[in-house]
Amino acid sequence: MSVASIERQTMRKVTIRIIPYLFIAYLIAFLDRVSITYASMGGMDEELHLSSSVFGLISGIFFIGYFLCEVPSNILLNRFGARKWIARILLTWGLVTAITSFADSAGHLSILRFLLGVAEAGFFPGMILYITYWFRSKERANAVALFMTAPPLANALGAPVSTWIVQHVHWAGIPGWRWLFVLAGIPAIILGIVTLFYLQDKPENAKWLSREEKDWLIGELRREELEKTTTKSLSFKEVFRDRIVWKFSLINLTYVVGLYGISFWMPRIIQSLSDVLTDTQVGLITMLPYLCGAAAMVWIGRHSDRKGERKFHAAFGPLLGTIGLVGVLISPSPIISVVMICVATAGLYSFSGPYWAFTSATVSAEAAVVGIGIINSVGNFGGFVGPYAIGLLNDATGSVAWGIAFLALMLILTCLQVLGVRKPGTRPQADKPAAESAV
């Protein structure tokens, strides 16, 4: 069999085996994260006496726990192996989500959301790291884009299903919003158990690859890593002092402010466009922007891989998101507003594939264990800032317009920061310390 045939066959097997699993796991993660949005619309706010700012605070406090535990969790994943650690993450976050159904005050809800962030910490960077164990650099943007269609599709699926649950599921006299947390937590627990039997840590452990396929894939990944180490001066310790890591962290921070500001508040933004929409109708309309986001994510990821270009593809997404949000603010009708929300969501989600391919090319595989964790951890702090800031602005002004303007500002800052980063290959080499030579 020719090398080209082995390459096609191996990468097809790897993609079919790994990407659907990562997709399902990330979809479940987002269903758990955003379930609080639909619980809020289904009576939770009234029962627990939550204002807009308190809801924003509780929505975002998830990311404080995530932020604090991100890097330690990613290090432990590398130490114990992806199979065991990802299974642990899934099991614990599923249990915390289900237990959230018992919350009877804003304080209890805040504690449980914080613990959910602690439980899930390390999951996303762990998946990014896991992709580097199986995919070469030239295939990673598309691989990331494929499994990261999960967040928009989770929102598209979760919107109508969640609004239906909170309105119609009242078993044993328990409100639907409480059942929503129970039903959202169960899939994570089941997948956590499945993970122990399904996942392998590295290609060396893959029984579903032939010896020839294993040898080819291991050789390709090792050769790429050797080439990488000849052009990079970063070590495991130096990554903490590397300016470009922190530049990518700030890029991710402003981006995530926009992403989760939209994720937690989109149903309310759509609800504000008309006073005749029911919760179920809001849920159905909310599907549309997320379906646009999923399509844009895959298309931009593939286009970035075909062109071999990351920087400008990554900058395009937040620019488009800004245009969409500004369009919402100046829109003359609810229909055009929904169209512009679709444009904004397409821009938001198309960013991830090129961006993470851009970042994963900056450091060695060992340093990426910490580097990706830092970038994602700092970025996820934006998940606290975005929802909380919109809640505060909503309470202060009585309108979501100022919150939308704030998100647009964050996205244009994201675009400008991406354009200000030099490509990794242009960085100075080992003749200077990494902290001094990084751009």
C-alpha positions in Angstrom: 0.0 0.0 0.0 1.3 3.5 -1.0 2.1 6.1 1.6 -0.7 8.3 0.3 -3.2 5.4 0.7 -2.0 4.8 4.3 -2.3 8.5 5.0 -5.9 8.7 3.7 -7.0 5.5 5.4 -5.4 6.3 8.8 -6.7 9.9 9.0 -10.2 8.7 8.0 -10.2 6.2 10.8 -8.9 8.7 13.3 -11.4 11.3 12.3 -14.4 8.9 12.4 -13.3 7.5 15.8 -12.4 10.7 17.6 -14.3 13.7 16.2 -17.9 12.3 16.8 -16.9 11.5 20.4 -15.5 15.0 21.0 -18.5 16.5 19.4 -21.0 14.6 21.6 -19.0 15.4 24.8 -18.8 19.1 24.0 -22.4 19.2 23.0 -23.4 17.8 26.4 -21.0 20.3 28.1 -22.8 23.2 26.4 -26.2 21.9 27.2 -25.2 21.8 30.8 -23.7 25.3 30.7 -26.7 27.0 29.1 -29.5 25.1 30.8 -29.6 27.9 33.3 -30.6 30.3 30.6 -33.8 28.4 29.8 -34.4 27.7 33.5 -34.4 31.5 34.0 -37.1 31.9 31.3 -39.1 29.0 32.8 -39.7 30.4 36.3 -36.4 30.0 38.1 -35.9 33.8 38.4 -39.2 34.4 40.0 -39.0 31.4 42.4 -35.5 32.3 43.6 -36.0 36.1 43.3 -33.2 36.8 40.8 -32.7 40.2 39.1 -31.0 40.5 35.7 -27.6 41.4 37.3 -27.9 38.5 39.8 -28.7 36.1 37.0 -25.7 37.4 35.0 -23.5 37.0 38.0 -24.7 33.4 38.6 -24.4 32.5 34.9 -20.8 33.8 34.9 -19.6 32.5 38.2 -19.2 29.1 36.5 -16.1 30.5 34.8 -14.5 31.5 38.1 -14.3 27.9 39.2 -13.2 27.0 35.6 -10.6 29.7 35.6 -9.1 28.7 39.0 -8.8 25.0 38.1 -8.1 25.0 34.4 -4.3 24.7 34.4 -4.1 22.1 37.2 -6.7 20.0 35.5 -4.9 20.1 32.2 -1.6 19.0 33.9 -3.4 16.2 35.6 -5.0 15.1 32.3 -1.5 14.8 30.8 -0.3 12.9 33.9 -3.2 10.4 34.3 -4.2 10.1 30.6 -7.1 11.5 28.6 -9.3 8.5 29.1 -9.4 8.5 32.9 -9.4 12.3 33.4 -12.0 13.1 30.8 -14.3 10.4 32.3 -13.8 12.0 35.7 -14.7 15.4 34.3 -17.9 14.1 32.7 -19.1 12.2 35.7 -18.5 15.1 38.2 -20.1 17.8 36.1 -23.1 15.6 35.3 -23.7 15.0 39.0 -23.3 18.7 39.8 -25.8 19.7 37.1 -28.4 17.2 38.3 -27.9 18.4 41.9 -28.6 22.0 40.8 -32.2 21.1 40.5 -32.4 21.2 44.4 -31.2 24.9 44.6 -33.6 27.0 46.7 -31.8 30.3 46.8 -29.5 32.5 44.8 -26.7 31.5 47.2 -27.2 27.8 46.6 -27.4 28.3 42.9 -24.1 30.4 42.9 -22.3 27.7 44.8 -23.4 25.0 42.5 -22.5 27.0 39.4 -19.1 27.6 40.8 -18.7 23.8 41.5 -19.8 23.1 38.0 -16.9 25.2 36.7 -14.5 23.4 39.0 -15.9 20.0 37.8 -15.6 20.9 34.1 -12.2 22.7 34.3 -9.7 21.3 31.9 -12.3 19.7 29.6 -11.9 22.0 26.5 -8.1 22.5 26.6 -7.9 18.8 27.3 -9.7 18.1 24.0 -7.5 20.6 22.2 -4.4 18.9 23.6 -5.9 15.5 22.8 -6.3 16.5 19.1 -2.5 17.3 19.0 -2.0 13.6 20.0 -3.8 12.4 16.9 -3.8 15.1 14.2 -1.0 16.9 12.4 -0.8 20.7 12.4 -2.3 21.0 8.9 -5.4 19.1 9.9 -6.1 20.7 13.3 -8.2 23.7 12.3 -10.7 21.5 10.5 -10.6 18.9 13.4 -11.3 21.7 16.0 -14.0 23.2 13.8 -15.8 19.9 13.4 -16.1 19.1 17.1 -16.6 22.8 18.0 -19.8 22.8 15.9 -21.2 21.3 19.1 -21.7 24.6 21.0 -23.9 26.2 18.3 -25.7 22.9 17.7 -26.2 22.4 21.4 -27.8 25.8 21.6 -29.9 25.1 18.5 -31.0 21.8 19.9 -31.2 23.0 23.5 -33.3 26.1 22.8 -36.6 24.4 21.7 -36.1 21.2 23.8 -35.3 23.2 27.0 -38.2 25.7 26.5 -40.5 22.7 26.0 -39.3 21.0 29.1 -39.7 24.0 31.4 -43.2 24.6 30.0 -44.5 21.0 29.9 -42.5 18.7 32.2 -43.9 19.1 35.8 -43.6 15.5 37.0 -44.5 14.9 40.7 -45.5 18.5 40.9 -41.9 19.7 40.5 -41.4 22.8 38.3 -40.0 22.2 34.8 -36.9 24.3 35.3 -35.8 21.9 38.1 -36.4 18.9 35.8 -34.3 20.6 33.1 -31.2 20.4 35.3 -31.8 16.7 36.1 -32.3 15.8 32.4 -29.3 17.9 31.3 -27.0 16.1 33.9 -27.8 12.5 33.0 -26.1 12.4 29.6 -22.8 13.6 31.0 -22.9 10.8 33.6 -23.6 8.1 31.0 -20.9 9.4 28.6 -18.4 9.5 31.5 -18.9 5.8 32.0 -18.7 5.1 28.2 -15.4 7.1 28.0 -13.6 4.6 30.2 -14.2 1.9 27.6 -14.1 3.9 24.4 -11.2 6.4 24.5 -7.5 5.7 24.1 -4.8 8.1 25.3 -2.4 7.9 22.3 -2.1 6.3 18.9 0.2 3.6 20.4 -2.8 2.3 22.4 -5.3 2.3 19.5 -6.4 -1.3 18.8 -8.6 -0.1 15.9 -5.5 1.0 13.9 -3.3 -1.6 12.1 0.4 -1.7 12.9 1.2 -0.1 9.6 -1.2 2.8 10.3 0.1 3.2 13.8 3.7 3.4 12.6 2.8 6.0 10.0 0.8 8.2 12.3 3.4 8.0 15.2 6.2 8.8 12.8 4.3 11.8 11.3 3.6 13.3 14.7 7.1 12.8 15.9 8.7 14.3 12.8 6.4 17.3 13.1 7.3 17.8 16.7 11.0 17.5 15.9 10.6 20.2 13.2 8.7 22.3 15.6 11.4 22.2 18.3 14.1 23.4 15.8 12.1 26.6 15.2 10.8 27.4 18.7 12.8 28.5 21.7 10.1 27.9 24.3 10.5 25.3 27.1 7.9 24.0 29.5 8.9 26.6 32.2 9.4 29.5 29.8 5.8 29.3 28.6 4.7 31.2 31.7 6.9 34.1 30.7 6.2 34.1 27.0 4.4 37.3 25.8 2.8 35.7 22.8 1.0 33.2 25.1 -0.4 36.1 27.1 -1.3 37.9 23.9 -3.4 34.9 22.8 -4.9 34.8 26.3 -6.1 38.4 26.0 -7.5 37.7 22.5 -9.4 34.7 23.9 -10.6 36.9 26.9 -12.3 39.5 24.8 -13.6 36.9 22.4 -15.2 34.8 25.2 -16.8 37.9 26.6 -18.7 38.2 23.3 -19.3 34.5 23.0 -20.9 33.9 26.3 -22.6 37.2 26.5 -24.5 36.1 23.4 -24.9 32.5 24.6 -26.5 33.4 27.9 -28.6 36.3 26.7 -29.6 35.5 23.2 -33.1 34.2 24.1 -33.8 37.3 26.1 -32.5 39.5 23.3 -34.8 37.8 20.9 -37.6 37.9 23.4 -37.1 41.7 23.6 -37.7 42.1 19.9 -41.4 41.4 20.2 -43.9 41.3 23.1 -46.1 38.6 21.4 -43.6 35.7 21.3 -44.1 32.7 23.6 -41.1 31.0 25.3 -41.5 28.1 22.8 -41.4 30.5 19.8 -38.3 32.2 21.2 -36.7 28.8 21.5 -37.5 27.9 17.9 -36.2 31.3 16.6 -33.0 30.9 18.7 -32.2 27.8 16.7 -31.5 29.8 13.5 -28.5 31.9 14.6 -26.8 28.8 16.0 -27.3 26.8 12.9 -25.7 29.6 11.0 -22.9 29.6 13.5 -22.3 25.8 13.0 -22.2 26.1 9.2 -19.8 29.1 9.3 -17.5 27.3 11.8 -17.1 24.3 9.5 -16.7 26.3 6.3 -14.1 28.8 7.7 -12.2 25.9 9.4 -11.9 24.0 6.1 -11.0 27.1 4.2 -8.3 28.0 6.6 -6.8 24.5 6.3 -7.0 24.6 2.5 -5.2 28.0 2.3 -2.8 27.1 5.2 -3.6 30.6 6.6 -4.7 31.2 10.2 -4.3 34.8 11.2 -6.7 36.6 8.8 -9.2 33.8 9.0 -9.2 34.2 12.8 -9.6 38.0 12.6 -12.5 37.7 10.1 -14.8 36.0 12.6 -15.0 38.7 15.3 -15.1 41.4 12.6 -18.2 39.8 11.2 -19.6 39.4 14.7 -19.1 43.1 15.3 -20.9 44.0 12.1 -23.8 41.7 13.1 -24.2 43.2 16.5 -24.1 46.8 15.2 -26.7 45.7 12.7 -29.0 44.6 15.6 -28.7 48.0 17.2 -29.7 50.0 14.1 -32.1 47.5 12.7 -35.6 48.9 11.7 -37.5 45.7 12.3 -37.5 42.4 14.3 -36.9 40.3 11.2 -33.8 42.2 10.2 -32.6 42.0 13.8 -32.9 38.2 13.7 -30.9 38.2 10.4 -28.2 40.3 12.0 -28.1 38.1 15.1 -27.5 35.2 12.6 -24.6 37.2 11.0 -23.1 38.0 14.5 -23.4 34.3 15.6 -21.8 33.1 12.3 -18.9 35.4 13.0 -18.5 34.4 16.6 -18.3 30.7 15.9 -16.2 30.8 12.8 -13.3 32.2 14.9 -12.5 29.1 16.9 -11.0 26.7 14.3 -8.4 29.1 12.8 -7.7 30.6 16.2 -6.8 27.4 18.0 -4.8 26.1 15.1 -2.9 29.4 15.3 -2.2 29.1 19.0 -1.4 25.4 19.0 1.5 26.1 16.5 3.3 28.5 18.9 4.8 26.1 21.5 6.2 22.6 21.8 3.8 19.8 22.7 5.1 19.7 26.3 4.7 23.4 26.8 1.2 23.3 25.2 0.0 21.3 28.2 0.4 24.6 30.2 0.2 27.1 27.4 -3.2 26.0 26.1 -4.4 25.8 29.7 -3.3 29.4 30.4 -4.9 30.7 27.2 -8.2 29.0 27.8 -8.2 29.7 31.5 -7.7 33.5 31.0 -10.1 33.4 28.1 -12.9 31.7 30.1 -12.7 34.5 32.7 -14.5 36.4 29.9 -17.4 34.0 30.4 -17.9 35.6 33.8 -17.4 39.2 32.6 -19.8 39.0 29.6 -23.1 37.7 31.2 -22.5 39.8 34.3 -21.8 43.0 32.4 -24.9 42.6 30.3 -27.0 42.0 33.4 -25.6 45.1 35.1 -26.2 47.2 32.0 -29.7 45.8 31.6 -30.6 46.6 35.2 -29.1 50.1 34.9 -30.7 51.1 31.6 -33.8 48.8 31.3 -32.6 47.8 27.8 -30.4 45.1 26.3 -29.0 47.7 23.7 -26.1 48.8 25.9 -25.2 45.2 26.5 -25.2 44.5 22.8 -22.9 47.5 22.2 -20.5 46.3 24.9 -20.3 42.9 23.2 -19.6 44.6 19.8 -16.7 46.6 21.4 -15.2 43.3 22.8 -15.3 41.7 19.4 -13.7 44.5 17.5 -10.9 44.5 20.2 -10.5 40.8 19.5 -10.2 41.4 15.7 -7.5 44.1 16.3 -5.5 42.0 18.7 -5.4 39.1 16.2 -4.2 41.4 13.5 -1.5 42.6 15.9 0.1 39.2 16.4 3.0 38.1 14.3 2.9 34.7 12.8 4.8 32.2 15.0 7.4 31.6 12.3 8.5 35.2 12.5 9.5 35.1 16.1 13.2 35.4 17.0 15.0 32.3 17.8 17.0 30.9 20.7 19.7 33.6 20.7 17.4 35.6 23.1 15.4 34.4 26.1 11.8 33.5 25.2 10.3 36.2 27.5 12.4 38.9 25.8 12.1 37.7 22.2 8.4 36.9 22.1 6.2 39.4 20.3 
